[in-house]
Amino acid sequence: MSLLLKVEGLSKTFKTRNGEIEVFKNLSFELNLGEVVVIYGRSGEGKSTLLGILSGLDRQTSGSVEFAGHSLAGMSVAGLAELRAEKIGMIFQSFNLISCWTAVENVEAVLMHRGIPAAKRREKAVKVLQELGLGNRLDNYPSELSVGQQQRVAVARTLVNDPILILADEPTGDVDAETAREVVDLLLPRVRNGSAAMLVATHGAFTADDADRVLRLENGDLKVEAPAV
């Protein structure tokens, strides 16, 4: 498998009025194309902070992150934004859909400011929503969709750019077990065909049955919990 993400000695510390808070220290791991890695950890352990660093939305205090052989630390803010727009898909527990935009508009928005003609943007957005079973819900607003349908729109928004790295922060935390399984089934084919990799951060709502490796973030350290079977 081809190495996509390499994390070495990653540490993150926040300064406060009374000193510093160490979120995590000396984290190291790798992620390959075609691989699913799940990171478990209780709320407040720093999972979301870690994903923020890996996506270039935040900066580490020390250590390094290499994406496809390129150091994120050496990239400009504009370069990181371009990287996220073209190669990284992010899924959040809260969906983050824009309430006054329709399903297709929420998905299409990801493609804006990339020089893609309006007609082509709409075509791509419609295609991925149809693939996810929402072809008859294109013009519905989030409030007119079920929770599971909203999550599908969020997944469509992530996949419309064909990302090679999917970062998922509690992607099944707000849905029932059946819908959660559907979400996983929608994401896995993109990974298993070798065109992407997925890193999932969860406090336990996401099943590890489909993971290649399971890690646990606890007290600032990242440990191998158990090999997936």
Backbone hydrogen bonds in HBPLUS format (Angstrom, degrees):
<---DONOR---> <-ACCEPTOR-->    atom                        ^
c    i                          cat <-CA-CA->   ^        H-A-AA   ^      H-
h    n   atom  resd res      DA  || num        DHA   H-A  angle D-A-AA Bond
n    s   type  num  typ     dist DA aas  dist angle  dist       angle   num
A0033-LEU N   A0002-SER O   2.86 MM  31  5.53 162.5  1.89 162.6 164.6     1
A0004-LEU N   A0031-LEU O   2.93 MM  27  5.81 159.3  1.97 147.1 153.1     2
A0068-ALA N   A0004-LEU O   2.69 MM  64  4.76 173.8  1.69 151.5 153.7     3
A0005-LEU N   A0031-LEU O   2.99 MM  26  4.97 166.9  2.00 147.0 149.7     4
A0031-LEU N   A0005-LEU O   2.85 MM  26  4.97 147.9  1.95 148.1 150.3     5
A0006-LYS N   A0066-GLU O   2.91 MM  60  5.07 158.9  1.96 146.8 152.6     6
A0066-GLU N   A0006-LYS O   2.87 MM  60  5.07 162.9  1.90 147.7 153.5     7
A0007-VAL N   A0029-PHE O   2.87 MM  22  5.27 168.8  1.89 174.6 175.8     8
A0029-PHE N   A0007-VAL O   3.00 MM  22  5.27 144.3  2.13 129.2 138.2     9
A0008-GLU N   A0064-SER O   3.02 MM  56  5.34 166.0  2.04 149.4 153.1    10
A0064-SER N   A0008-GLU O   2.92 MM  56  5.34 160.0  1.96 151.8 158.5    11
A0010-LEU N   A0027-LEU O   2.85 MM  17  4.69 164.0  1.87 138.2 132.8    12
A0027-LEU N   A0010-LEU O   2.86 MM  17  4.69 170.3  1.87 128.7 129.7    13
A0011-SER N   A0062-SER O   2.98 MM  51  5.18 157.0  2.03 141.3 137.0    14
A0061-THR N   A0011-SER O   2.82 MM  50  5.56 150.1  1.90 145.7 152.0    15
A0062-SER N   A0011-SER O   3.32 MM  51  5.18 157.5  2.38 130.2 129.8    16
A0012-LYS N   A0024-PHE O   3.06 MM  12  5.64 160.4  2.10 146.0 146.1    17
A0023-VAL N   A0012-LYS O   2.84 MM  11  5.55 150.7  1.93 153.2 162.8    18
A0014-PHE N   A0021-ILE O   2.83 MM   7  5.12 161.7  1.87 149.4 151.4    19
A0021-ILE N   A0014-PHE O   2.72 MM   7  5.12 157.6  1.77 152.8 160.7    20
A0016-THR N   A0019-GLY O   2.73 MM   3  5.16 178.4  1.73 145.6 145.9    21
A0019-GLY N   A0016-THR O   3.24 MM   3  5.16 168.9  2.26 103.8 106.4    22
A0025-LYS N   A0220-GLY O   2.94 MM 195  5.64 164.2  1.97 150.0 144.7    23
A0035-GLU N   A0032-ASN O   3.17 MM   3  5.52 137.1  2.36 141.1 138.0    24
A0034-GLY N   A0196-ALA O   2.76 MM 162  5.73 166.9  1.78 137.3 142.0    25
A0198-MET N   A0035-GLU O   2.99 MM 163  6.45 165.7  2.01 160.3 164.2    26
A0212-ASP N   A0036-VAL O   2.78 MM 176  5.42 162.8  1.81 147.6 153.4    27
A0037-VAL N   A0198-MET O   2.97 MM 161  6.42 162.7  2.00 162.3 167.3    28
A0200-VAL N   A0037-VAL O   2.90 MM 163  6.30 164.6  1.93 159.7 164.9    29
A0038-VAL N   A0213-ARG O   3.09 MM 175  6.50 165.0  2.11 159.9 161.5    30
A0215-LEU N   A0038-VAL O   2.83 MM 177  6.16 170.5  1.84 166.1 169.4    31
A0039-ILE N   A0200-VAL O   2.71 MM 161  6.04 168.2  1.72 170.2 173.3    32
A0202-THR N   A0039-ILE O   2.98 MM 163  6.31 162.2  2.01 160.4 162.3    33
A0040-TYR N   A0215-LEU O   2.81 MM 175  6.17 167.5  1.82 154.1 151.6    34
A0217-LEU N   A0040-TYR O   2.75 MM 177  6.09 168.6  1.76 171.6 169.8    35
A0041-GLY N   A0202-THR O   3.05 MM 161  6.37 126.2  2.35 143.2 152.8    36
A0045-GLU N   A0042-ARG O   3.16 MM   3  5.74 149.1  2.26 142.1 139.8    37
A0050-LEU N   A0046-GLY O   2.92 MM   4  6.12 152.5  2.00 147.6 154.7    38
A0051-LEU N   A0047-LYS O   3.05 MM   4  6.42 160.4  2.09 152.0 156.2    39
A0052-GLY N   A0048-SER O   2.92 MM   4  6.14 151.0  2.01 143.9 152.4    40
A0053-ILE N   A0049-THR O   3.08 MM   4  6.39 147.3  2.19 145.2 153.0    41
A0053-ILE N   A0050-LEU O   3.14 MM   3  5.21 121.6  2.50  96.6 110.4    42
A0054-LEU N   A0050-LEU O   2.98 MM   4  6.29 162.0  2.01 153.2 158.3    43
A0055-SER N   A0051-LEU O   2.98 MM   4  6.11 138.4  2.15 144.0 154.0    44
A0057-LEU N   A0052-GLY O   2.85 MM   5  5.02 130.9  2.09 162.1 164.3    45
A0058-ASP N   A0052-GLY O   3.04 MM   6  5.23 135.5  2.25 122.2 116.7    46
A0056-GLY N   A0053-ILE O   3.06 MM   3  5.08 151.9  2.14 101.4 110.2    47
A0072-LEU N   A0065-VAL O   2.97 MM   7  5.88 167.0  1.99 166.1 168.5    48
A0067-PHE N   A0070-HIS O   2.80 MM   3  5.19 160.2  1.84 150.7 146.1    49
A0070-HIS N   A0067-PHE O   2.99 MM   3  5.19 164.7  2.01 112.4 117.4    50
A0074-GLY N   A0071-SER O   3.31 MM   3  5.59 145.0  2.44 101.7 110.3    51
A0075-MET N   A0072-LEU O   3.07 MM   3  5.31 166.8  2.09 113.3 116.8    52
A0080-LEU N   A0076-SER O   2.88 MM   4  6.16 153.3  1.95 151.4 158.0    53
A0081-ALA N   A0077-VAL O   3.00 MM   4  6.22 153.8  2.07 144.6 151.8    54
A0082-GLU N   A0078-ALA O   2.99 MM   4  6.23 151.7  2.07 144.1 151.6    55
A0083-LEU N   A0079-GLY O   2.95 MM   4  6.17 149.3  2.04 140.4 149.2    56
A0084-ARG N   A0080-LEU O   2.97 MM   4  6.27 159.6  2.02 150.2 154.4    57
A0085-ALA N   A0081-ALA O   3.00 MM   4  6.18 155.6  2.06 142.8 149.9    58
A0086-GLU N   A0082-GLU O   3.00 MM   4  6.11 145.7  2.12 146.0 154.0    59
A0087-LYS N   A0083-LEU O   2.81 MM   4  5.58 159.4  1.85 152.9 157.9    60
A0164-ILE N   A0087-LYS O   2.94 MM  77  5.41 140.1  2.11 124.8 132.5    61
A0165-LEU N   A0087-LYS O   3.14 MM  78  6.40 144.8  2.27 159.8 168.8    62
A0089-GLY N   A0165-LEU O   2.82 MM  76  6.21 165.1  1.84 161.5 166.5    63
A0167-LEU N   A0089-GLY O   2.81 MM  78  6.19 162.1  1.84 167.0 172.2    64
A0091-ILE N   A0167-LEU O   2.92 MM  76  6.32 157.0  1.98 154.1 158.3    65
A0169-ASP N   A0091-ILE O   2.80 MM  78  6.07 170.8  1.81 167.2 165.0    66
A0095-PHE N   A0092-PHE O   3.26 MM   3  5.31 166.8  2.28 107.3 110.8    67
A0096-ASN N   A0094-SER O   2.72 MM   2  5.54 144.3  1.84 100.9  93.4    68
A0101-TRP N   A0098-ILE O   3.13 MM   3  5.60 164.2  2.15 120.0 122.9    69
A0106-ASN N   A0102-THR O   2.90 MM   4  6.14 154.2  1.97 153.4 159.8    70
A0103-ALA N   A0140-ASN O   2.87 MM  37  5.87 133.3  2.09 149.8 159.4    71
A0107-VAL N   A0103-ALA O   3.19 MM   4  6.49 153.6  2.26 147.8 154.3    72
A0104-VAL N   A0138-LEU O   3.03 MM  34  5.06 166.4  2.05 147.8 143.5    73
A0108-GLU N   A0104-VAL O   2.85 MM   4  5.93 161.6  1.89 146.3 152.5    74
A0109-ALA N   A0105-GLU O   2.99 MM   4  5.95 142.3  2.13 142.0 149.7    75
A0110-VAL N   A0107-VAL O   3.29 MM   3  5.96 151.4  2.37 115.0 120.7    76
A0111-LEU N   A0108-GLU O   2.94 MM   3  5.57 148.6  2.04 118.0 126.5    77
A0112-MET N   A0109-ALA O   3.18 MM   3  5.30 160.5  2.22 104.9 110.9    78
A0120-LYS N   A0117-PRO O   3.03 MM   3  5.33 118.5  2.42 104.8 119.7    79
A0121-ARG N   A0117-PRO O   2.94 MM   4  6.26 155.4  2.00 156.8 164.8    80
A0122-ARG N   A0118-ALA O   3.00 MM   4  6.26 164.8  2.02 153.3 156.5    81
A0123-GLU N   A0119-ALA O   2.98 MM   4  6.17 153.7  2.06 141.3 149.1    82
A0124-LYS N   A0120-LYS O   3.01 MM   4  6.21 162.9  2.04 151.5 154.4    83
A0125-ALA N   A0121-ARG O   3.01 MM   4  6.22 163.3  2.04 152.4 157.2    84
A0126-VAL N   A0122-ARG O   2.91 MM   4  6.03 164.7  1.94 152.4 156.4    85
A0127-LYS N   A0123-GLU O   3.00 MM   4  6.12 158.5  2.05 145.2 151.5    86
A0128-VAL N   A0124-LYS O   3.16 MM   4  6.39 166.2  2.18 152.7 154.3    87
A0129-LEU N   A0125-ALA O   3.15 MM   4  6.29 158.5  2.20 146.6 152.9    88
A0130-GLN N   A0126-VAL O   2.90 MM   4  6.07 153.6  1.97 150.2 157.7    89
A0131-GLU N   A0127-LYS O   3.00 MM   4  6.26 152.7  2.08 145.5 153.1    90
A0132-LEU N   A0128-VAL O   3.14 MM   4  6.36 134.5  2.35 136.4 147.5    91
A0132-LEU N   A0129-LEU O   3.18 MM   3  5.08 130.1  2.44  91.8 104.9    92
A0134-LEU N   A0129-LEU O   2.82 MM   5  5.14 161.8  1.86 153.4 149.7    93
A0133-GLY N   A0130-GLN O   3.03 MM   3  5.10 159.5  2.07 110.2 111.5    94
A0137-ARG N   A0134-LEU O   2.96 MM   3  5.09 163.6  1.98 114.2 116.5    95
A0140-ASN N   A0137-ARG O   3.21 MM   3  5.36 169.5  2.22 112.7 114.7    96
A0144-GLU N   A0141-TYR O   2.78 MM   3  5.31 153.4  1.85 119.9 128.9    97
A0145-LEU N   A0142-PRO O   3.02 MM   3  5.23 163.8  2.05 113.8 116.4    98
A0150-GLN N   A0146-SER O   2.88 MM   4  6.16 154.2  1.95 151.6 158.9    99
A0151-GLN N   A0147-VAL O   2.99 MM   4  6.28 153.0  2.06 146.5 153.7   100
A0152-ARG N   A0148-GLY O   3.04 MM   4  6.34 144.1  2.18 138.3 148.0   101
A0153-VAL N   A0149-GLN O   2.99 MM   4  6.34 149.4  2.08 145.8 153.6   102
A0154-ALA N   A0150-GLN O   2.98 MM   4  6.32 154.7  2.05 146.3 153.3   103
A0155-VAL N   A0151-GLN O   2.88 MM   4  6.19 148.7  1.98 144.4 153.2   104
A0156-ALA N   A0152-ARG O   2.79 MM   4  6.05 157.1  1.84 147.2 153.9   105
A0157-ARG N   A0153-VAL O   2.85 MM   4  6.12 153.8  1.92 149.3 156.3   106
A0158-THR N   A0154-ALA O   3.15 MM   4  6.39 140.6  2.31 135.6 145.6   107
A0158-THR N   A0155-VAL O   3.04 MM   3  5.03 123.0  2.38  94.1 109.0   108
A0159-LEU N   A0155-VAL O   2.92 MM   4  6.21 152.5  2.00 151.7 159.4   109
A0160-VAL N   A0156-ALA O   2.95 MM   4  5.85 135.5  2.15 150.8 158.8   110
A0162-ASP N   A0159-LEU O   2.86 MM   3  5.15 164.3  1.89 117.8 122.1   111
A0197-ALA N   A0164-ILE O   2.92 MM  33  6.16 135.1  2.12 128.7 139.4   112
A0166-ILE N   A0197-ALA O   2.83 MM  31  6.17 160.2  1.87 157.6 164.4   113
A0199-LEU N   A0166-ILE O   2.90 MM  33  6.31 160.6  1.94 168.6 175.1   114
A0168-ALA N   A0199-LEU O   2.93 MM  31  6.23 171.9  1.94 161.8 163.8   115
A0201-ALA N   A0168-ALA O   2.86 MM  33  6.23 166.5  1.88 170.9 175.3   116
A0170-GLU N   A0201-ALA O   2.85 MM  31  5.96 162.2  1.88 172.9 177.1   117
A0173-GLY N   A0170-GLU O   3.28 MM   3  5.20 172.6  2.29 110.4 111.4   118
A0180-ALA N   A0176-ASP O   2.82 MM   4  5.99 156.5  1.87 156.0 164.1   119
A0181-ARG N   A0177-ALA O   3.01 MM   4  6.21 152.6  2.09 143.5 149.6   120
A0182-GLU N   A0178-GLU O   3.12 MM   4  6.44 148.9  2.22 140.5 149.1   121
A0182-GLU N   A0179-THR O   3.05 MM   3  4.92 114.3  2.50  90.9 107.1   122
A0183-VAL N   A0179-THR O   2.90 MM   4  6.23 153.9  1.96 152.3 159.1   123
A0184-VAL N   A0180-ALA O   3.08 MM   4  6.38 162.5  2.11 151.0 154.7   124
A0185-ASP N   A0181-ARG O   2.95 MM   4  6.19 158.0  2.00 146.4 152.8   125
A0186-LEU N   A0182-GLU O   2.96 MM   4  6.20 134.5  2.17 142.7 154.7   126
A0186-LEU N   A0183-VAL O   3.14 MM   3  5.14 130.9  2.39  94.8 108.0   127
A0187-LEU N   A0183-VAL O   3.20 MM   4  6.49 142.4  2.35 144.9 154.3   128
A0187-LEU N   A0184-VAL O   3.13 MM   3  5.25 127.0  2.42  98.1 111.4   129
A0188-LEU N   A0184-VAL O   2.97 MM   4  6.07 165.2  1.99 162.9 165.9   130
A0190-ARG N   A0187-LEU O   3.24 MM   3  5.94 132.5  2.48 119.0 128.5   131
A0191-VAL N   A0188-LEU O   2.87 MM   3  5.17 132.4  2.10 107.8 121.6   132
A0192-ARG N   A0188-LEU O   2.81 MM   4  5.97 171.0  1.82 170.1 172.7   133
A0193-ASN N   A0189-PRO O   3.25 MM   4  6.12 143.0  2.39 141.3 146.2   134
A0194-GLY N   A0191-VAL O   2.90 MM   3  5.47 158.1  1.95 119.7 124.3   135
A0211-ALA N   A0208-ALA O   3.04 MM   3  5.12 163.9  2.07 110.2 115.0   136
A0225-GLU N   A0214-VAL O   2.96 MM  11  5.71 157.1  2.01 138.0 144.5   137
A0216-ARG N   A0223-LYS O   2.75 MM   7  5.28 151.7  1.82 151.6 161.2   138
A0223-LYS N   A0216-ARG O   2.92 MM   7  5.28 162.1  1.95 143.3 147.6   139
A0218-GLU N   A0221-ASP O   2.87 MM   3  5.42 160.6  1.91 159.0 162.4   140
A0221-ASP N   A0218-GLU O   3.03 MM   3  5.42 168.4  2.04 117.4 120.6   141
